[in-house]
């Protein structure tokens, strides 16, 4: 193990295309072995994804320490919620009424920092 890895305390992984091979739709044996080795070294493993908590994958033999879901809107660990910044109900309802879709973190901003839902 090199000096750089001795300094690492925590690693964040995306799911699609990083942990899960998109062509095979599953985690590779090599990635699974890597996660287990990192965990054995005492490195905290975290998932950072746009997915919802219910859509998080589970990998046999690997327990993640924390999860950043909904693109960081809801973060939690095995024991508790750490951070949440939900879409206000009024924004979600207005968005659904005007556009026929539920507002989500993925359609919150359309190329600017201004909340597009306020136009509804």
C-alpha positions in Angstrom: 0.0 0.0 0.0 1.5 3.3 -1.0 1.7 6.5 1.1 -1.3 8.0 -0.6 -3.6 5.1 0.4 -2.3 5.4 4.0 -3.7 9.0 4.1 -7.1 8.0 2.7 -9.9 7.9 5.3 -13.0 7.9 3.2 -13.9 7.1 -0.5 -17.2 8.1 -2.3 -18.4 6.0 -5.2 -21.0 6.6 -7.8 -23.2 3.6 -8.7 -24.0 3.6 -12.4 -20.8 3.2 -14.5 -18.5 3.1 -11.4 -19.6 0.4 -9.0 -21.9 -1.2 -11.6 -20.6 -2.1 -15.0 -23.4 -0.7 -17.2 -22.8 -3.2 -20.0 -23.2 -6.1 -17.7 -25.6 -4.4 -15.2 -23.7 -5.8 -12.2 -20.7 -5.2 -10.1 -17.5 -6.9 -11.3 -15.7 -9.4 -9.1 -12.6 -7.1 -9.2 -14.6 -4.1 -7.9 -16.2 -6.3 -5.2 -12.7 -7.5 -4.1 -11.5 -3.9 -4.2 -14.3 -2.7 -1.9 -13.7 -5.5 0.5 -9.9 -4.7 0.6 -10.6 -1.0 1.2 -13.0 -1.8 4.0 -10.4 -4.2 5.6 -7.9 -1.3 5.6 -10.4 0.7 7.7 -11.4 3.1 4.9 -15.0 4.4 5.1 -17.0 3.5 2.0 -19.8 5.8 0.8 -22.2 5.9 -2.1 -22.9 9.3 -3.8 -25.7 9.0 -6.4 -28.7 10.5 -8.0 -30.7 7.4 -7.0 -33.2 7.3 -4.3 -32.5 5.4 -1.1 -34.9 2.6 -2.2 -33.0 2.1 -5.4 -29.6 1.7 -3.8 -27.9 -1.6 -4.7 -26.5 -4.0 -2.1 -23.4 -6.0 -2.6 -22.8 -9.3 -0.8 -20.0 -8.9 1.8 -19.8 -5.1 1.6 -21.4 -2.6 4.0 -21.3 1.0 3.1 -20.8 3.6 5.8 -22.8 6.5 4.4 -25.1 7.3 1.5 -25.5 10.6 -0.4 -28.7 10.1 -2.4 -31.0 12.3 -4.6 -27.8 14.1 -5.8 -27.0 15.0 -2.2 -30.5 16.1 -1.2 -30.7 13.3 1.3 -27.7 11.9 3.1 -27.6 9.3 5.8 -25.5 6.6 7.4 -26.5 3.2 9.0 -27.7 4.9 12.2 -29.3 8.2 11.2 -30.1 10.9 8.7 -27.2 13.4 8.3 -28.6 16.0 5.9 -31.8 16.6 4.0 -32.9 19.3 1.6 -36.2 18.2 0.2 -38.1 19.9 -2.6 -40.8 22.1 -1.0 -44.3 20.5 -1.4 -45.6 23.7 -3.0 -42.9 23.6 -5.7 -43.5 19.9 -6.4 -47.3 20.4 -6.6 -46.9 23.4 -8.9 -44.4 21.6 -11.1 -46.7 18.6 -11.4 -49.7 20.8 -12.3 -47.9 22.8 -15.0 -45.7 20.1 -16.5 -47.4 16.8 -15.7 -44.3 15.5 -13.9 -43.2 15.3 -10.3 -40.4 17.7 -9.5 -37.1 16.0 -8.7 -33.6 17.1 -8.0 -32.6 16.1 -11.6 -35.0 18.7 -13.1 -34.7 21.4 -10.5 -32.3 23.6 -12.4 -32.2 23.9 -16.1 -28.9 25.5 -16.9 -29.0 28.2 -14.3 -28.9 28.6 -10.5 -32.5 29.9 -10.5 -35.2 27.5 -9.5 -37.2 26.9 -12.6 -40.2 25.8 -10.6 -40.9 29.3 -9.5 -42.2 30.0 -13.0 -45.1 27.6 -12.5 
